[in-house]
Amino acid sequence: MSDHPGTSDTPDPLDAFEELIAEETDRDPDLAVIEAGSRTLRTQGGGSPQADVPGRPEDPEVDKALREVETELATRWGETKLEPSVARIAALMDVLGEPQRAYPSIHITGTNGKTSTARMIEALLGAFELRTGRYTSPHVQSVTERISLDGAPVSAERFVETYHDIKPYVEMVDSAQEYRLSFFEVLTGMAYAAFADAPVDVAVVEVGMGGSWDATNVIDGDVAVITPIDLDHTDRLGETPAEIAVEKGGIVKQGATVILAQQPVDAAQVLLKKAVEVDATVAREGLEFGIVARQVAVGGQLVTLRGLGGEYPEVFLPLHGAHQAHNASVALAAVEAFFGVGAQRAEPLDIDTVRKAFAAVTSPGRLEVVRRSPTVVLDAAHNPAGAEAAAEAVREAFDFSRLIGVVGASGDKNVRGVLEAFEPIFAEVVVTQNSSHRAMDADELAAIAVEVFGDERVQVEPRLPDALEAAITLAEEEGEFSGGGVLVTGSVITVGEARLLLGKG
């Protein structure tokens, strides 16, 4: 990893921001017609450290109780089997007394960056002394990660207790519906109930898939955040960014504020039309907010952000990659909008509090270093856009002389696109498979990898422990001080299992 901050001259912030607008907002002129009918946010005039990924409970009785809950949840539809409707979750909310109405919320959708952005939003809100609830998916190691209070995953005991509290109501809804509540729907109900019980001051909620018919979409988010849209889950959401944007735009509610990350033009067009229809306020990255400057620093990067209320200079972000800086700008704008900056008030948020919050952010499994000598990095990229962002971040933040990839992917993903994105930075790739029933067979993955990398650069190790050992051996071939490294990627599940194998959590 780079040991020194960037040494190039820092550009003038105003000039840099104007360049950002010119270079990153290649928009169709016809969008001006849409934008004319939409209000835009224009300014007129430290959080608690987040807990790492939890492991299994140490208390045998608690571990047994959690396993029993996990077993019961596993009997329900998995997250890849969907029936596009919010009828079941709405029925559950009704019998629970509408817990999701007990607090304001920030709702997040998009293709990539949702979880990291949610964690940044949570850190900022916590730094301003608000009690937060965060609901994200999927989990890296433990299902309890999905529901967080005050920046930390709920305890196994609380998770089990929440499940048993709502279980009678879940069974009541099951008996009245054509299909039982799914795994994700039950977890969503648990999260909303846990947040109301806490109680929280604000909930930060990440969609599971899409938006319109996602189980989380029984909330009316005061702020709707849409991270960059790209092609993923095309069999369910649509085959173009515009089609996918129709589904994701479903989280934008009447009178809400929309924080819009940089989008493909056709997706932006759809989302802006949606905002007009529901009289939503829009703030767009590259126009109302964005990145002014950034440079690589030890352990992350130093960024200057332009928010809705002004400039936030020299903010340290302990995460790698330009994509994380963009996530930070989106998160900051979302929190500003929640506090009314740019609308009710013109002054920015307290800079020291913002700096403290960002400095405490973690995002497990997102270019996370889990071992040294050789360096082993984990990244949950599972689609081409995510892989391209991760590959660029590796080039920028690390100085590997030889990088070995360990790739285990799900069978329903664009695996070729992921491999092609990593091909320029991997000297060799070890293909493997995780324990999920969705995992692509290692030999099938190898056949695609050979087409991308060539036969000489591909090794097959069906068992993940063997794949990690093989990759570490390959990285060490040039000697202890050679600068070799390993990047484990392709799936959140692969990363989670590797994380456990390498002693994290």
Stockholm file with secondary structure:
# STOCKHOLM 1.0

chainA/1-505         MSDHPGTSDTPDPLDAFEELIAEETDRDPDLAVIEAGSRTLRTQGGGSPQADVPGRPEDPEVDKALREVETELATRWGETKLEPSVARIAALMDVLGEPQRAYPSIHITGTNGKTSTARMIEALLGAFELRTGRYTSPHVQSVTERISLDGAPVSAERFVETYHDIKPYVEMVDSAQEYRLSFFEVLTGMAYAAFADAPVDVAVVEVGMGGSWDATNVIDGDVAVITPIDLDHTDRLGETPAEIAVEKGGIVKQGATVILAQQPVDAAQVLLKKAVEVDATVAREGLEFGIVARQVAVGGQLVTLRGLGGEYPEVFLPLHGAHQAHNASVALAAVEAFFGVGAQRAEPLDIDTVRKAFAAVTSPGRLEVVRRSPTVVLDAAHNPAGAEAAAEAVREAFDFSRLIGVVGASGDKNVRGVLEAFEPIFAEVVVTQNSSHRAMDADELAAIAVEVFGDERVQVEPRLPDALEAAITLAEEEGEFSGGGVLVTGSVITVGEARLLLGKG
#=GR chainA/1-505 SS CCCSCCCSCCCCHHHHHHHHHHHHCCCCTTHHHHHHTSCBCCCCCCCCCCCCCCCSCSSHHHHHHHHHHHHHHHTSCCTTCCCCCSHHHHHHHHHTTCGGGSSCEEEEECSSSHHHHHHHHHHHHHHTTCCEEEECCSCSSCGGGGEEETTEECCHHHHHHHHHHHHHHHHHHHHHSSSCCCHHHHHHHHHHHHHHHTTCSEEEEECSSSSTTCGGGGSCCSEEEECCCCSCSHHHHCSSHHHHHHHHGGGCCTTCEEEECCCCHHHHHHHHHHHHHTTCEEEEBTTTBEEEEEEEETTEEEEEEECSSSEEEEEEECSCSHHHHHHHHHHHHHHHHHTTBTTTBCSCCCHHHHHHHHHTCCCTTSSEEEETTTEEEECCCCSHHHHHHHHHHHHHHCCCSEEEEEECCBTTSCHHHHHHHHTTTCSEEEECCCSSTTBCCHHHHHHHHHHHHCGGGEEECSSHHHHHHHHHHHHTTTCTTSCEEEEEESCHHHHHHHHHHTTCC
#=GC SS_cons         CCCSCCCSCCCCHHHHHHHHHHHHCCCCTTHHHHHHTSCBCCCCCCCCCCCCCCCSCSSHHHHHHHHHHHHHHHTSCCTTCCCCCSHHHHHHHHHTTCGGGSSCEEEEECSSSHHHHHHHHHHHHHHTTCCEEEECCSCSSCGGGGEEETTEECCHHHHHHHHHHHHHHHHHHHHHSSSCCCHHHHHHHHHHHHHHHTTCSEEEEECSSSSTTCGGGGSCCSEEEECCCCSCSHHHHCSSHHHHHHHHGGGCCTTCEEEECCCCHHHHHHHHHHHHHTTCEEEEBTTTBEEEEEEEETTEEEEEEECSSSEEEEEEECSCSHHHHHHHHHHHHHHHHHTTBTTTBCSCCCHHHHHHHHHTCCCTTSSEEEETTTEEEECCCCSHHHHHHHHHHHHHHCCCSEEEEEECCBTTSCHHHHHHHHTTTCSEEEECCCSSTTBCCHHHHHHHHHHHHCGGGEEECSSHHHHHHHHHHHHTTTCTTSCEEEEEESCHHHHHHHHHHTTCC
//
